[in-house]
Structures are given as C-alpha cells and as structure tokens.
Amino acid sequence: MTKTRLFYTAITILCIVCSIASLYIQNLYLLRVFILAAITAILALSVNILVGYTGQISLGHAGFFGIGAYMVGILNVNYHLSFWLCMVIAVLFSGLMGLILGLPTTKLKGHFLGIATLGFGVIVNGVLNNWMQVTGGPQGIRDIQSPTLFSIPLEYGNYFLGFIVACLSLLVLVIYLLIKSPVGRAWSCLKQDEITAYVTGIHVYRYKLLAFTLSGGIAGFAGALFAGYMTFISPDTFDLNQSISIITTVILGGSGTIAGPLLGTALLSFLNEWLRNFDELRLVIYGVILVAVIVFIPEGIYPFFKNKIISLFSRRKRVNQLKTSIDPHAGKDAVNE
Amino acid sequence: MTEFIQIIVNGMANGALYALIALGLTLIYGVMNLSNFAQGEFAMIGAFGTYFLMQMHMNYMLAIILSFIIAGLIGFVIHILAFHPLRKSEPLNMMLSSLGVSVFLVNLSQYLFSPNPKVVSNSFSEKSIQAFGVFLSEQRILIVIVSLILCGFTYWLLERSKFGRSVRAASLDPDTATLYGIPTNRIAFLTFIFGVALTGIAGGLTAPIYNVYPTMGISLTLKAFVVVVLGGMGNIPGAIMGGFIVGLIESFSAGYISTAFQDVIVFSALFLVLIIKPEGILSKVQGEKV
C-alpha cells in the first residue's frame, strides 16, 4: 500500500514539476514542439479509449479534432463568444458527434468499423473544405482569440504549455479513475468478448456509445486547445493523415495502457522533429520505422519494454507467466471453437 | 436526356476502374483478412511504370502488361517484409502495417519522381467516339473492356481453376484448408501478388486520363474501400457491382449536385449501406459465431 501510494505521489509531483518547469523553457522552437506534443497526447488518450479499452478502431479521429477546433473558431470569430464558453460548447458538440457516429457504427466490427470511421473523417474534412460560408473553405479561419486564464494571457507559449500540461495531467487522472471504475471493468470485459459481456448483463451498446461519446469529446477538447494555441486553423490539419498518425501513435506506444499513448506521442514527436534533418526523405523513413515497429513489436513499445524490464528483475518463472498473459490468442480459440 | 446518358456513360467508365481495384482489395481481404490501405499505391506504381516504359517508346498495351508484372514484383517484396511476418498477429496490426507501407511508397515516389503530375499520352487518349450526342474517349472504352476482361478472368480463375478452389478454401477457413493439404501461406502470397498486380493494371489504365503523380493512389484506395463494403467484403461479383454503383453515384453527384461534395456523397452512401445492410448489398446474412 505504501509502495503504491509512493508511486502515485511521485507521479503527481512529476506532473506539477512539469507544469511549473514549462514556464522556464526559453527555446521557442522547443516550446512549440512540446505544446503540439501535449495536444497530440490528449488526442492519443481519446483514441486509446476506443482502441485500447473497448477494442474498437477509429480511423477518423481527425474529424472530432477538426470539429472541436472549428467550433471554437466559428463561435469565437463570427459570434465573439469568449474562448472558454466556445471550448465547453466544442467539447459538448464533438461529444454529441461521437454519440451520433456511434449510434450506427457500434453495431459494426473490425474492418467495417474502421472503414465507417474513415468515412466519417473524410466527410468532415470534405465539409470543412467545401462549406465556404461557414468554415471559410481551404483558407480556414484566422484571428481566433487567444484564451486568458485568471488574467494570465495564454498567448505566451510558456503559460500555454503550463496550462496544457496541467490539463493533460488532469485528463490522465480522470481516465485512470474511469478505467478503475465499473465502467472501465465493463469496457475491458466487452473488449475481451462481447457475447460474454452481454451474457453477464453488460449493456454492450450503451457502454460502446459511452466510449464513443467520451472519445469524441476529448478529441474535441484537443481541437479547441489547438485552435486556441494556433489562432489559425485550416482543413488540411484535420485530414486522413492526421487520423492515421493518431492511431499509429496509440498502437505503437501500446494501446490499452495509459502510459503507452503518452510514450508513443513522446517518441513519435521526437522522431518527427529529428527526421527533419533528412528533409524529403523524412516521411519515407517514418513509414519504414512504422512498419518495422509493427512487425517486430506488435504489442506496442510500452508493454514490450515493461515486460523486458520486469523480466530483468525477476525469476524465470514469472517471465513465463507474463508471456502467456500478453499472448492475445491464448485461450481465445478455446472460446470461439 | 443526352446529359443524363453522358453521366451514366462516364460513371460506368470510372466504375469499371474502381471495380478492378476493388477486386484486388477484396481478394486480399478474403484470404489474408487484411484491409490493405496501400492498395491504391500499387495503382500509382503501375501508372509510374507505364509512364516510364512509354518514355522508352514502348507500346502502350505492352507497357500496361509490364506494369502488371512490376506491381506484382513490388507487391512480392512488400508482402515478405511487411505482411508475411504479421500473418499470425491481429488484423489491426496488419492494417497499420499497410498504412505504413502506404506512407512509405507515396513519399518514396515523391522523393524519386517529384510531386509534379506527369502526362501520359497514347493513341487512345485524344480520340473520342460520338454516338447519339454522347462523347466517350477511346481510352475510357479501353478501360471498360480491359476491366471487364480481367474481372471475368478473375471470376473464372476463382470458380473453375485449382488455384481458385484453394483460394476459396483458404478464405473460408484457413485451418481446415491447411488440414486438406492446401499451402495457405503460399496461397496468401499469390493472392496478394495477383491482387496488387491487378491494381497495377488499373493504374496503367488511368494514367492517360488523370495523369501520374505520387498521391494519386490515396483517393483510389478510399473509393475501392467503399466499393468493397458496398459489395460485401471478400465477395467478387459484389466488388464488380459495387464498382459500377460507386462510379454512377460519383458521376451523378458531380453532374447534378456539386463536384466539391462528390467524396462526401460517396461516403454518405457508404454510411447508409453500413447502417442498413452492413454485410454488403449482395451478401447473404450470416450470424455471428459464438
């Protein structure tokens, strides 16, 4: 008990230190990278709710991200609402969109769900690009007001980073509590086997819808933060590539864990910046690394290294135990056939 | 009335193309359980192959046949590196791997050949036939004819040949197929190569109409997925039907509603099908296995 309490205290202190330390970063380029990485981390957490905890694929998450950002942009620029009000509306609206997308698609599985969500992303992007009167088309929306928190202007990168790291920490806490709650247990049950979950008395569709709504809402939150930071949004930020890069971040990091998506975001953000040295070859190398990681570490980087490290410090017996527990096919066939 | 017929004719020509790409996609899905997001990139490879072979003053038809082989060879290498090692892991991983392959291929060709569109002109692309006030370029007629021949050939291959029987067995139940002595791994290999090679031909066929550029495959992949879902995953006649349906929806929405919202309308149609009949419009209903 004391050990776990120590662990949590350490994490809390780490979060607070990160938030405060972010005020002292001098390098503007680094600041920008950190802020965008934090926004990506929030997005990755939202996808992780779907992919990691309920076992559903989303290839259209840039759609929710875009809806959140555009809600803030439109309401702030056209209707002059304050940023915070816009943000609340954006989160609620993208959550609602998640619910609406979830209503038909929760009945779908695997590839079909992937293609349906992909279609959602394409439709949102198409609307953002072509509904000129409202979204401004390919030119996007300019001059979104930077938020001010308790008379601290967040247009300065340092303050914004501090704010966003605090948001991220809070979000991690909320998701952690959710996963430990009955809702999280229901999710993990229906991820393992839907029919068993149904038989146990879990309302599968309702829980899946909840996951969709939450995931959409959190992605919308990331979008609102993005709009507040960039003050300029255009449809090409919210395209298919974005959706794909979010889901690969989650899977590479290790879906179904909280640290996995965060680690994935950190690694991929770092990798992306480092690959700028290679200019045009950047995305070629990115693609190769993506395939290589999936081929060699299909369970994700975080679970892989976690098991490696645990096996270093423990006896052989325990290692074998862990290996069987991460094998996704162990015991599954016995149920299916 | 002529406008209406013109729209139908254009839609059919595009639809034949989509059917051809979707055919490869649905074959690969059926056998490997892989949603191949790099499918359109093989059309790009085929189109670039055709372009460079035509630069070397090769006959267009010969160039197309060679682009079939080029796409097949590259597909072979990619299957070994990116998909074969994942054959036992979850389908989601394979799908992500195909996304990585897609990123790799698009950007490599951007690096090697520059993003500028390249024009392929052959003897068919300038000429067009006019009948009853409807214009149709000979290239589009060629696309329809070649696509239909290839679809027919694939159908024959699957239904009548020994290879086709093994493919069908492997896609129905790989474990049982292995028990009956069917080399499912080799079948998966051959199906992947054949599927992407068909797409390579489709790329060579589009080249004179839509030009050749590195990102051309992405929209083709998306369309092919819509087609495959409409027709039912792994369903060959469904893919051919679906191709024509998507082609028609696309040209009607371009003709009567708006070109800009064309993709939105196609994907909305996909949504509608997924809601009403998720197993595809031509498939029989199958219950879930417990």
Contacts between the chains, C-beta under 8 A, distances in Angstrom:
chain1	res1	chain2	res2	distance
A	57	B	92	6.4
A	57	B	95	7.9
A	104	B	271	7.0
A	104	B	274	6.7
A	104	B	275	4.2
A	105	B	274	7.3
A	107	B	278	6.9
A	108	B	274	6.2
A	108	B	278	5.7
A	110	B	91	6.4
A	110	B	92	7.8
A	111	B	29	7.2
A	111	B	35	4.6
A	111	B	91	7.0
A	111	B	95	7.5
A	111	B	233	6.6
A	112	B	229	6.7
A	112	B	233	7.5
A	112	B	274	6.5
A	112	B	278	5.9
A	114	B	35	6.3
A	114	B	95	6.7
A	115	B	35	7.2
A	115	B	225	5.1
A	115	B	226	7.8
A	115	B	229	5.6
A	115	B	270	7.3
A	115	B	274	7.8
A	116	B	270	7.4
A	116	B	271	6.6
A	116	B	274	5.1
A	118	B	222	7.4
A	118	B	225	7.1
A	119	B	226	7.5
A	119	B	267	4.0
A	119	B	268	8.0
A	119	B	270	5.0
A	119	B	271	5.9
A	120	B	267	8.0
A	120	B	271	7.8
A	122	B	222	6.4
A	122	B	263	6.0
A	122	B	264	7.5
A	122	B	267	5.1
A	123	B	263	7.9
A	123	B	264	5.1
A	123	B	267	5.1
A	123	B	268	6.5
A	123	B	271	7.8
A	126	B	260	7.7
A	126	B	261	6.5
A	126	B	263	5.1
A	126	B	264	4.0
A	126	B	267	7.7
A	127	B	264	6.4
A	129	B	260	7.5
A	130	B	258	7.6
A	130	B	260	4.1
A	130	B	261	5.9
A	130	B	264	7.5
A	195	B	288	7.7
A	195	B	290	5.7
A	240	B	218	7.3
A	240	B	222	7.9
A	244	B	99	5.3
A	244	B	103	7.8
A	247	B	96	7.3
A	248	B	96	6.0
A	248	B	99	6.7
A	248	B	100	7.5
A	251	B	92	7.3
A	251	B	93	7.5
A	251	B	96	5.6
A	280	B	107	7.8
A	280	B	110	7.2
A	280	B	111	4.9
A	281	B	107	7.8
A	281	B	111	6.0
A	282	B	107	7.7
A	283	B	103	5.8
A	283	B	104	7.9
A	283	B	106	7.7
A	283	B	107	3.8
A	284	B	104	5.9
A	284	B	107	4.6
A	284	B	108	4.9
A	284	B	111	6.0
A	286	B	103	6.3
A	286	B	107	7.8
A	287	B	100	5.0
A	287	B	101	6.9
A	287	B	102	7.6
A	287	B	103	3.7
A	287	B	104	3.0
A	287	B	105	7.6
A	287	B	107	6.5
A	287	B	108	7.9
A	288	B	100	7.6
A	288	B	104	5.9
A	290	B	96	7.4
A	290	B	97	7.8
A	290	B	99	7.3
A	290	B	100	3.4
A	290	B	103	6.7
A	290	B	104	7.9
A	291	B	81	7.2
A	291	B	82	4.9
A	291	B	97	5.4
A	291	B	100	3.9
A	291	B	101	6.2
A	291	B	104	6.9
A	294	B	86	7.1
A	294	B	93	5.5
A	294	B	96	5.3
A	294	B	97	4.7
A	294	B	100	6.6
A	295	B	81	7.7
A	295	B	82	6.7
A	295	B	85	4.8
A	295	B	86	6.2
A	295	B	97	6.7
A	298	B	86	6.8
A	298	B	89	4.8
A	298	B	90	7.4
A	298	B	93	4.8
A	328	B	89	7.8
A	328	B	90	6.1
A	329	B	88	7.8
A	336	B	289	6.6
A	336	B	290	7.8
